[in-house]
Amino acid sequence: MIYDASFFDKPIDRRNTACEKWDGLMAKEKRELNPMWVADMDFRCPNEVHEAMVRRAQHPVYGYTAQTDAADEAMLAFMERRHGITLTKEQQAMLPCVITGLKAGVCALTEVGDSIIVQPPVYGPFYASIRANDRIVLENPLICDGNGRYTMDFDGLEDCCKAGAKLMLLCSPHNPIGRAWTKEELTKLLEILARYNVALISDEIHEDFVFEPSRFVPILSLAEAEDAKIFSLTSASKSFNLAGLQQAILFTRNMELKEMVLSSMNRAGVVSGNIFGMVASEAAYQHGDAWLDGMLSYVKQGEMIAREELGKRLPKVIFTPLEATYLGWLDMRAYGYHNEELMKRTYDAGVAFTTGTFFGAEAGDGFLRINLACPHAQIIDAIIRLEQAING
Protein backbone atom coordinates (compact mmCIF):
# COMPACT_ATOMS: atom_id res chain seq x y z
CA MET A 1 0.00 0.00 0.00
CA ILE A 2 1.27 3.47 -0.89
CA TYR A 3 0.55 6.01 1.83
CA ASP A 4 0.98 9.23 -0.10
CA ALA A 5 -0.92 12.53 0.05
CA SER A 6 -3.84 11.11 -1.94
CA PHE A 7 -4.47 8.52 0.80
CA PHE A 8 -4.71 11.13 3.56
CA ASP A 9 -6.44 13.76 1.43
CA LYS A 10 -9.50 11.57 0.92
CA PRO A 11 -12.29 12.64 3.33
CA ILE A 12 -13.67 9.94 5.60
CA ASP A 13 -17.24 10.45 6.81
CA ARG A 14 -17.06 9.65 10.52
CA ARG A 15 -20.59 10.75 11.34
CA ASN A 16 -22.93 8.15 12.82
CA THR A 17 -20.03 5.98 14.02
CA ALA A 18 -20.32 6.95 17.72
CA CYS A 19 -17.38 9.28 17.10
CA GLU A 20 -16.79 11.74 19.94
CA LYS A 21 -15.08 14.23 17.64
CA TRP A 22 -18.03 14.50 15.27
CA ASP A 23 -21.12 12.82 16.75
CA GLY A 24 -20.42 13.77 20.36
CA LEU A 25 -19.92 17.40 19.41
CA MET A 26 -23.07 17.46 17.30
CA ALA A 27 -25.13 15.88 20.08
CA LYS A 28 -23.90 18.49 22.54
CA GLU A 29 -24.16 21.56 20.34
CA LYS A 30 -27.24 20.53 18.29
CA ARG A 31 -25.61 21.80 15.09
CA GLU A 32 -22.95 20.77 12.60
CA LEU A 33 -19.50 22.19 13.24
CA ASN A 34 -16.12 21.65 11.59
CA PRO A 35 -14.48 19.75 14.48
CA MET A 36 -10.89 20.93 14.94
CA TRP A 37 -10.87 20.27 18.67
CA VAL A 38 -10.12 16.85 20.25
CA ALA A 39 -6.77 15.26 19.36
CA ASP A 40 -7.72 12.37 17.14
CA MET A 41 -7.15 12.18 13.41
CA ASP A 42 -9.60 12.20 10.52
CA PHE A 43 -7.43 9.71 8.64
CA ARG A 44 -7.98 6.04 7.94
CA CYS A 45 -5.74 3.88 10.09
CA PRO A 46 -3.13 1.74 8.31
CA ASN A 47 -4.64 -0.94 6.09
CA GLU A 48 -2.47 -3.49 7.90
CA VAL A 49 -4.17 -2.58 11.18
CA HIS A 50 -7.65 -2.79 9.70
CA GLU A 51 -6.89 -6.18 8.16
CA ALA A 52 -5.51 -7.53 11.46
CA MET A 53 -8.66 -6.36 13.27
CA VAL A 54 -10.93 -8.02 10.72
CA ARG A 55 -9.00 -11.30 10.97
CA ARG A 56 -9.36 -11.35 14.75
CA ALA A 57 -13.01 -10.31 14.63
CA GLN A 58 -13.76 -13.35 12.47
CA HIS A 59 -13.07 -15.56 15.48
CA PRO A 60 -16.41 -15.61 17.33
CA VAL A 61 -15.11 -15.48 20.91
CA TYR A 62 -13.87 -12.26 22.52
CA GLY A 63 -12.99 -13.38 26.03
CA TYR A 64 -10.50 -12.19 28.63
CA THR A 65 -7.21 -11.28 26.99
CA ALA A 66 -3.59 -12.03 27.85
CA GLN A 67 -0.84 -9.87 26.39
CA THR A 68 1.22 -11.91 23.89
CA ASP A 69 4.97 -12.04 23.43
CA ALA A 70 4.48 -11.08 19.78
CA ALA A 71 2.68 -7.87 20.77
CA ASP A 72 5.41 -6.99 23.28
CA GLU A 73 8.17 -7.70 20.80
CA ALA A 74 6.56 -5.54 18.10
CA MET A 75 6.24 -2.63 20.54
CA LEU A 76 9.81 -2.90 21.85
CA ALA A 77 11.24 -3.25 18.34
CA PHE A 78 9.33 -0.14 17.29
CA MET A 79 10.75 1.86 20.21
CA GLU A 80 14.28 0.85 19.27
CA ARG A 81 13.75 1.37 15.54
CA ARG A 82 12.02 4.75 15.74
CA HIS A 83 13.50 6.23 18.92
CA GLY A 84 16.79 4.45 19.52
CA ILE A 85 15.94 3.20 23.00
CA THR A 86 16.27 -0.43 24.08
CA LEU A 87 13.78 -1.59 26.71
CA THR A 88 12.67 -5.00 27.93
CA LYS A 89 9.36 -6.71 28.48
CA GLU A 90 9.92 -6.51 32.24
CA GLN A 91 10.28 -2.72 32.00
CA GLN A 92 6.80 -2.21 30.57
CA ALA A 93 3.21 -2.65 31.66
CA MET A 94 -0.03 -2.37 29.72
CA LEU A 95 -2.70 0.16 30.69
CA PRO A 96 -6.13 1.07 29.31
CA CYS A 97 -5.00 4.62 28.50
CA VAL A 98 -2.39 7.24 29.34
CA ILE A 99 -4.75 9.14 31.66
CA THR A 100 -5.16 5.96 33.72
CA GLY A 101 -1.38 5.88 34.07
CA LEU A 102 -1.27 9.53 35.13
CA LYS A 103 -3.89 9.05 37.83
CA ALA A 104 -2.44 5.77 39.08
CA GLY A 105 1.01 7.35 39.20
CA VAL A 106 -0.24 10.34 41.14
CA CYS A 107 -1.77 8.01 43.74
CA ALA A 108 1.28 5.74 43.87
CA LEU A 109 3.94 8.44 44.18
CA THR A 110 2.25 11.04 46.38
CA GLU A 111 -0.04 11.45 49.37
CA VAL A 112 -3.21 13.48 49.78
CA GLY A 113 -2.23 17.14 50.11
CA ASP A 114 1.10 16.80 48.30
CA SER A 115 2.06 19.34 45.63
CA ILE A 116 2.62 18.27 42.02
CA ILE A 117 4.32 20.41 39.36
CA VAL A 118 2.81 21.11 35.94
CA GLN A 119 4.06 23.50 33.25
CA PRO A 120 1.15 25.39 31.67
CA PRO A 121 -0.14 25.73 29.10
CA VAL A 122 -0.42 21.95 29.32
CA TYR A 123 -2.80 19.08 28.60
CA GLY A 124 -5.90 19.59 30.75
CA PRO A 125 -6.08 16.09 32.32
CA PHE A 126 -2.81 16.84 34.11
CA TYR A 127 -4.80 19.20 36.31
CA ALA A 128 -7.68 16.76 36.69
CA SER A 129 -5.35 13.89 37.64
CA ILE A 130 -4.01 15.99 40.49
CA ARG A 131 -7.18 17.63 41.78
CA ALA A 132 -9.38 14.53 41.53
CA ASN A 133 -6.99 12.80 43.92
CA ASP A 134 -6.89 15.66 46.44
CA ARG A 135 -3.38 16.79 45.58
CA ILE A 136 -2.29 20.39 44.99
CA VAL A 137 -1.37 21.82 41.58
CA LEU A 138 1.91 23.72 41.61
CA GLU A 139 2.24 25.68 38.36
CA ASN A 140 5.56 26.50 36.75
CA PRO A 141 4.44 28.35 33.60
CA LEU A 142 6.48 27.99 30.45
CA ILE A 143 8.19 31.12 29.12
CA CYS A 144 7.01 32.40 25.73
CA ASP A 145 9.07 34.67 23.49
CA GLY A 146 7.63 37.20 21.04
CA ASN A 147 7.42 34.62 18.26
CA GLY A 148 5.33 32.12 20.21
CA ARG A 149 8.16 29.73 21.08
CA TYR A 150 8.07 28.33 24.61
CA THR A 151 10.91 27.27 26.89
CA MET A 152 11.08 25.91 30.42
CA ASP A 153 11.56 28.21 33.39
CA PHE A 154 14.28 26.30 35.22
CA ASP A 155 14.57 28.86 38.01
CA GLY A 156 10.84 28.54 38.57
CA LEU A 157 11.11 24.75 38.49
CA GLU A 158 13.76 24.82 41.19
CA ASP A 159 11.57 27.12 43.29
CA CYS A 160 8.71 24.62 42.99
CA CYS A 161 11.00 21.82 44.12
CA LYS A 162 12.23 23.91 47.04
CA ALA A 163 8.60 24.53 48.00
CA GLY A 164 8.19 20.81 48.65
CA ALA A 165 6.79 19.34 45.44
CA LYS A 166 6.81 15.54 45.43
CA LEU A 167 6.12 14.85 41.75
CA MET A 168 6.27 16.49 38.33
CA LEU A 169 4.05 15.72 35.35
CA LEU A 170 5.96 16.35 32.12
CA CYS A 171 4.42 16.53 28.65
CA SER A 172 7.07 15.44 26.14
CA PRO A 173 6.51 16.36 23.35
CA HIS A 174 4.45 19.15 24.84
CA ASN A 175 0.74 19.51 24.09
CA PRO A 176 -0.45 22.14 23.15
CA ILE A 177 2.63 24.26 22.37
CA GLY A 178 4.32 21.78 20.03
CA ARG A 179 7.75 21.65 21.63
CA ALA A 180 10.07 18.66 21.29
CA TRP A 181 12.21 19.11 24.38
CA THR A 182 15.92 18.83 23.64
CA LYS A 183 18.40 16.52 25.33
CA GLU A 184 19.94 19.55 27.05
CA GLU A 185 16.59 20.77 28.38
CA LEU A 186 15.58 17.35 29.68
CA THR A 187 18.98 16.73 31.24
CA LYS A 188 18.74 20.01 33.15
CA LEU A 189 15.21 19.15 34.26
CA LEU A 190 16.33 15.75 35.55
CA GLU A 191 19.24 17.30 37.43
CA ILE A 192 16.91 19.69 39.26
CA LEU A 193 14.38 16.99 40.13
CA ALA A 194 17.11 14.64 41.37
CA ARG A 195 18.56 17.38 43.57
CA TYR A 196 15.26 17.62 45.46
CA ASN A 197 14.14 13.97 45.18
CA VAL A 198 11.10 14.84 43.06
CA ALA A 199 9.54 11.97 41.08
CA LEU A 200 8.63 12.31 37.40
CA ILE A 201 5.90 11.02 35.10
CA SER A 202 6.56 11.77 31.43
CA ASP A 203 3.56 11.68 29.10
CA GLU A 204 5.17 10.79 25.76
CA ILE A 205 2.07 9.92 23.77
CA HIS A 206 3.04 12.39 21.01
CA GLU A 207 6.51 10.86 20.64
CA ASP A 208 5.98 9.83 17.02
CA PHE A 209 4.97 13.33 15.88
CA VAL A 210 8.30 15.14 15.75
CA PHE A 211 9.37 17.03 12.64
CA GLU A 212 12.87 17.55 11.26
CA PRO A 213 15.24 18.88 12.41
CA SER A 214 13.85 18.32 15.92
CA ARG A 215 14.22 14.95 17.64
CA PHE A 216 12.21 13.13 20.27
CA VAL A 217 14.31 12.28 23.33
CA PRO A 218 12.78 9.51 25.50
CA ILE A 219 13.14 10.45 29.15
CA LEU A 220 14.36 6.92 29.95
CA SER A 221 17.24 7.35 27.50
CA LEU A 222 18.57 9.96 29.94
CA ALA A 223 17.46 8.37 33.23
CA GLU A 224 19.03 4.92 33.27
CA ALA A 225 19.29 4.33 37.02
CA GLU A 226 17.13 1.42 38.13
CA ASP A 227 16.07 3.20 41.32
CA ALA A 228 15.01 6.46 39.62
CA LYS A 229 11.43 7.42 40.47
CA ILE A 230 10.57 7.95 36.82
CA PHE A 231 8.20 6.36 34.36
CA SER A 232 6.94 7.28 30.91
CA LEU A 233 3.60 6.70 29.22
CA THR A 234 2.82 6.25 25.55
CA SER A 235 0.39 4.52 23.20
CA ALA A 236 -0.15 3.50 19.61
CA SER A 237 -3.53 5.19 19.91
CA LYS A 238 -2.26 8.69 19.15
CA SER A 239 0.25 7.66 16.51
CA PHE A 240 -2.06 5.40 14.50
CA ASN A 241 -5.52 6.79 15.32
CA LEU A 242 -6.65 3.96 17.60
CA ALA A 243 -7.92 5.90 20.63
CA GLY A 244 -11.20 3.99 20.82
CA LEU A 245 -9.34 0.72 21.43
CA GLN A 246 -8.04 1.65 24.90
CA GLN A 247 -4.45 0.44 25.00
CA ALA A 248 -1.42 2.25 26.45
CA ILE A 249 2.03 1.43 27.82
CA LEU A 250 4.03 2.34 30.91
CA PHE A 251 7.83 2.14 30.73
CA THR A 252 10.16 2.25 33.73
CA ARG A 253 13.46 0.78 34.85
CA ASN A 254 12.29 0.84 38.47
CA MET A 255 10.53 -2.47 39.17
CA GLU A 256 9.33 -1.34 42.59
CA LEU A 257 7.76 1.74 41.02
CA LYS A 258 6.10 -0.38 38.35
CA GLU A 259 4.46 -2.57 41.00
CA MET A 260 3.34 0.51 42.95
CA VAL A 261 1.56 1.92 39.89
CA LEU A 262 -0.03 -1.43 39.02
CA SER A 263 -1.19 -1.81 42.63
CA SER A 264 -2.72 1.65 42.47
CA MET A 265 -4.63 0.61 39.35
CA ASN A 266 -5.78 -2.63 40.96
CA ARG A 267 -7.09 -0.80 44.02
CA ALA A 268 -9.22 1.33 41.69
CA GLY A 269 -10.52 -1.76 39.92
CA VAL A 270 -8.72 -0.91 36.68
CA VAL A 271 -7.55 -3.83 34.58
CA SER A 272 -5.96 -3.93 31.15
CA GLY A 273 -6.52 -6.44 28.39
CA ASN A 274 -8.43 -5.26 25.34
CA ILE A 275 -8.18 -7.89 22.63
CA PHE A 276 -8.65 -5.46 19.76
CA GLY A 277 -6.36 -2.87 21.31
CA MET A 278 -3.60 -5.45 21.52
CA VAL A 279 -4.13 -6.75 17.98
CA ALA A 280 -4.25 -3.26 16.49
CA SER A 281 -1.21 -2.04 18.42
CA GLU A 282 0.85 -5.06 17.38
CA ALA A 283 -0.04 -4.57 13.72
CA ALA A 284 0.66 -0.84 13.89
CA TYR A 285 4.03 -1.26 15.59
CA GLN A 286 5.05 -4.05 13.22
CA HIS A 287 3.72 -2.74 9.90
CA GLY A 288 2.84 0.93 10.39
CA ASP A 289 6.09 2.75 9.55
CA ALA A 290 5.17 3.63 5.96
CA TRP A 291 1.76 4.92 7.04
CA LEU A 292 3.33 6.94 9.86
CA ASP A 293 5.92 8.53 7.58
CA GLY A 294 3.29 9.41 4.99
CA MET A 295 1.00 10.87 7.63
CA LEU A 296 3.78 13.02 9.13
CA SER A 297 4.58 14.43 5.70
CA TYR A 298 0.91 15.20 5.07
CA VAL A 299 0.45 16.87 8.47
CA LYS A 300 3.54 19.01 7.87
CA GLN A 301 2.02 20.16 4.58
CA GLY A 302 -1.19 20.92 6.46
CA GLU A 303 0.71 23.06 8.94
CA MET A 304 2.24 25.06 6.07
CA ILE A 305 -1.21 25.56 4.54
CA ALA A 306 -2.59 26.70 7.90
CA ARG A 307 0.24 29.21 8.32
CA GLU A 308 -0.30 30.58 4.82
CA GLU A 309 -4.06 30.93 5.29
CA LEU A 310 -3.68 32.58 8.70
CA GLY A 311 -1.07 34.95 7.31
CA LYS A 312 -3.49 36.08 4.61
CA ARG A 313 -6.66 36.18 6.65
CA LEU A 314 -5.66 36.87 10.27
CA PRO A 315 -2.13 38.27 10.20
CA LYS A 316 -2.12 39.22 13.87
CA VAL A 317 -2.44 35.58 14.98
CA ILE A 318 0.80 34.15 16.38
CA PHE A 319 1.04 30.49 15.36
CA THR A 320 3.52 28.79 17.68
CA PRO A 321 6.44 27.10 15.85
CA LEU A 322 5.51 23.44 15.47
CA GLU A 323 8.34 21.06 16.33
CA ALA A 324 6.06 18.22 17.39
CA THR A 325 2.43 17.02 17.64
CA TYR A 326 -0.28 17.64 15.05
CA LEU A 327 -1.76 20.44 17.13
CA GLY A 328 -1.40 24.14 16.38
CA TRP A 329 -1.38 26.66 19.23
CA LEU A 330 -2.88 29.98 18.13
CA ASP A 331 -2.34 33.20 20.08
CA MET A 332 -5.47 35.25 19.35
CA ARG A 333 -4.90 37.93 21.99
CA ALA A 334 -4.14 40.68 19.48
CA TYR A 335 -7.83 40.60 18.53
CA GLY A 336 -8.88 41.43 22.08
CA TYR A 337 -11.14 38.48 22.92
CA HIS A 338 -11.09 36.30 26.01
CA ASN A 339 -11.87 32.63 25.57
CA GLU A 340 -15.56 32.72 26.38
CA GLU A 341 -16.14 35.23 23.58
CA LEU A 342 -13.72 33.41 21.26
CA MET A 343 -15.59 30.14 21.67
CA LYS A 344 -18.99 31.75 21.12
CA ARG A 345 -17.80 33.48 17.95
CA THR A 346 -16.11 30.40 16.49
CA TYR A 347 -19.08 28.14 17.23
CA ASP A 348 -21.41 30.67 15.63
CA ALA A 349 -19.12 30.62 12.58
CA GLY A 350 -19.42 26.82 12.39
CA VAL A 351 -16.05 25.65 13.67
CA ALA A 352 -14.96 24.09 16.97
CA PHE A 353 -11.45 24.55 18.34
CA THR A 354 -10.20 23.53 21.77
CA THR A 355 -10.39 26.50 24.11
CA GLY A 356 -7.03 27.66 25.40
CA THR A 357 -8.21 27.68 29.01
CA PHE A 358 -8.45 23.87 28.88
CA PHE A 359 -4.65 24.03 29.14
CA GLY A 360 -4.53 26.50 32.04
CA ALA A 361 -6.87 29.28 33.14
CA GLU A 362 -4.24 32.01 32.83
CA ALA A 363 -1.69 30.54 30.41
CA GLY A 364 -4.39 29.62 27.89
CA ASP A 365 -6.66 32.67 27.96
CA GLY A 366 -6.84 34.21 24.49
CA PHE A 367 -5.57 31.07 22.75
CA LEU A 368 -7.10 28.34 20.60
CA ARG A 369 -5.77 24.90 19.67
CA ILE A 370 -6.35 23.59 16.16
CA ASN A 371 -6.11 19.94 15.11
CA LEU A 372 -4.12 19.67 11.86
CA ALA A 373 -4.55 15.89 11.40
CA CYS A 374 -7.29 16.10 8.81
CA PRO A 375 -7.67 16.65 5.05
CA HIS A 376 -6.20 19.97 3.95
CA ALA A 377 -9.55 21.22 2.68
CA GLN A 378 -10.89 20.89 6.22
CA ILE A 379 -8.05 23.06 7.55
CA ILE A 380 -8.75 25.77 4.98
CA ASP A 381 -12.46 25.71 5.80
CA ALA A 382 -11.70 26.04 9.52
CA ILE A 383 -9.49 29.09 9.01
CA ILE A 384 -12.03 30.76 6.72
CA ARG A 385 -14.58 30.26 9.48
CA LEU A 386 -12.13 31.57 12.07
CA GLU A 387 -11.69 34.71 9.98
CA GLN A 388 -15.47 35.12 9.87
CA ALA A 389 -15.63 34.65 13.63
CA ILE A 390 -13.06 37.37 14.27
CA ASN A 391 -13.86 39.87 11.54
CA GLY A 392 -17.40 39.00 10.51
Stockholm file with secondary structure:
# STOCKHOLM 1.0

chainA/1-392         MIYDASFFDKPIDRRNTACEKWDGLMAKEKRELNPMWVADMDFRCPNEVHEAMVRRAQHPVYGYTAQTDAADEAMLAFMERRHGITLTKEQQAMLPCVITGLKAGVCALTEVGDSIIVQPPVYGPFYASIRANDRIVLENPLICDGNGRYTMDFDGLEDCCKAGAKLMLLCSPHNPIGRAWTKEELTKLLEILARYNVALISDEIHEDFVFEPSRFVPILSLAEAEDAKIFSLTSASKSFNLAGLQQAILFTRNMELKEMVLSSMNRAGVVSGNIFGMVASEAAYQHGDAWLDGMLSYVKQGEMIAREELGKRLPKVIFTPLEATYLGWLDMRAYGYHNEELMKRTYDAGVAFTTGTFFGAEAGDGFLRINLACPHAQIIDAIIRLEQAING
#=GR chainA/1-392 SS CCCSHHHHHSCCCCTTSCCIIIIIHHHHHSSCCEECCSSCCSSCCCHHHHHHHHHHHTSSCCCCCCCCHHHHHHHHHHHHHHHCCCCCGGGEEEESCHHHHHHHHHHHHCCTTCEEEECSSCCTHHHHHHHTTTCEEEECCCEECTTSCEECCHHHHHHHHHTTCCEEEEESSBTTTTBCCCHHHHHHHHHHHHHTTCEEEEECTTTTCBCTTCCCCCGGGTCCCTTCCEEEEECHHHHHTCGGGCCEEEECSCHHHHHHHHHHHHHTTCCCCCHHHHHHHHHHHHHCHHHHHHHHHHHHHHHHHHHHHHHHHCTTCEECCCSBSSEEEEECGGGTCCHHHHHHHHHHTTEECEEGGGGCTTTTTTEEEEECCSCHHHHHHHHHHHHHHHHC
#=GC SS_cons         CCCSHHHHHSCCCCTTSCCIIIIIHHHHHSSCCEECCSSCCSSCCCHHHHHHHHHHHTSSCCCCCCCCHHHHHHHHHHHHHHHCCCCCGGGEEEESCHHHHHHHHHHHHCCTTCEEEECSSCCTHHHHHHHTTTCEEEECCCEECTTSCEECCHHHHHHHHHTTCCEEEEESSBTTTTBCCCHHHHHHHHHHHHHTTCEEEEECTTTTCBCTTCCCCCGGGTCCCTTCCEEEEECHHHHHTCGGGCCEEEECSCHHHHHHHHHHHHHTTCCCCCHHHHHHHHHHHHHCHHHHHHHHHHHHHHHHHHHHHHHHHCTTCEECCCSBSSEEEEECGGGTCCHHHHHHHHHHTTEECEEGGGGCTTTTTTEEEEECCSCHHHHHHHHHHHHHHHHC
//
